[in-house]
Amino acid sequence: MKQSILVVDDEPSTRYLLRVLLESMGFAVQEADYGLDALNKIKENEPDVMIFDVKQQNDAGFAVCKPTAGQKTAVLPIVMLTAKTQWSVFTEIVRGMSTHYLPKPVVGKELVESIQSVINNSLSADLNRSFAVGD
């Protein structure tokens, strides 16, 4: 089964480019144009990864990525895209999340490596949680 990715960006052209790139690499891609739309699609479709543009016009980008935004986003691996370069701000906000950050414009190889990394990190965390519960 194909891994499912939700691309969240308020720029249609960026969503289109990411869709074409990711589909050419074998991923199933869904799109959302802002945070609330993303939360609804996560509830409906349960993607394996979310690629999220931090700076969005319609809402505060980080609010959707925080675990408090919803139970499913608490464990959803996220790759954040941003034109910003002050990483210290990001690390404080998303501490403890399975998250990677990539600067825009994104390079296909780096994006796929980040996707695989957050998926692997999430699987490891799930395995650790299951051992803790079973102990």
N, C-alpha and C positions, 0 to 999 in steps of 0.2 A: 504494500500500500504506500502511496506517495505521502511524503511528509507535507503537512498543511501549514501555510504561512499566511498570516494576516498582515497586510501592508497598510499602515495608517499614516496618511500624509494629506495635508489640505491642498496640495498642488496636484491637479490631475495629471500633468505631464510627468511628474516624478513617479506617481503611482503606476502609470503606464510603462515607463522605462523599467521600473523594478519588476513589474509583472512579466514583461517580455524576457528579461534576464533570468528571473527565477524559474519561469516555466521552461525555458530552454535548458535549464539544468535539472529538470525533472521534478520540480516542486509543484504542488497544487497551491494556487494563490487566490486569496480573497482580498477585497479592498474595503477600506473605510476612509472617509474623508475628515473625520474629527473624532475626538475622544468618546463622546456618548454613543456615536454610531459604532465605534470599536467595541465598547462594552457590550452592546447588544449582539454584535456578531460573535463575540467570544462566548456568550451564553448559548447562542444558537448552534455554533459550529465547532467549538472547542479546538482551535488551531494548536499546532505543536509549538509554534514560535510566533511572536509578534515583532514586526519591524516597525519602529515608531519614530516619527519626526518629532523632536523635542519642541521646537518652536511652531506653534499652531495659532492661527488667528481666532478660532472660535472658542478655545478653552485653554486652560493651563495644562500643557502637555504632561507634566510630571504627575498630576493628580490621577490620571488614568492608570499610570504605571505603578503607583503605590499599592502595596498589598491591601490597604484599607478600602480601595476602590471596589473590591469584590473578591469573593473567595477564589474564583478561577484565576484572577490576575495575580493572586498571591503566589502561585506556583508556576505561572506561565513564563517560560524563558523569553527574554526581550533583548532585541538588538536596537539600540537607540542611535539614530542618525542626527547629526547636528552640525551647524556651521560654527558653533561656539567653540572656544578653545580653553575655557577655564574648567578643567576636569575636576578640580576640587569641589566645586559646587555640585556636580553630578554624583560624585562618590558619596557625599553626605546624604543626599536625598534618596538614593537607591541602595543604601547599605543593606546587605543581606539578600538582595535579589539576584537571580540568575540573569545577569545583564552584561552586555558588551556595549561599548560606545564606538562609533565610527564617524570620522569627519566627512562632511560633504565636500566635494562630490565623492561618492563611494565607488570603490573598485570592485568588480565582480568577484575576484579571487578572495579578497579580504572579507567581503560580505558572506560568502559561502563558508569560509573558515570560522567566522564569528557565529554563524547559524549552527554549525556542527558543534562548536565549543559550548554554546549555551544549552544545546540539547544534551550533550554529554554531561555537563555539570548538573543539569536538572535530573537526569537519570541517576547520577551518583547520589544526589541529595535524597531522591525517592528511596533508593536502596538503603541509605543510612537511616532514614525515618522508619522503614519497615523493620530493620533490625532493632531499633530502639523500642518500638512498640512490642515486638516479640520477646524482648528480654524480661 
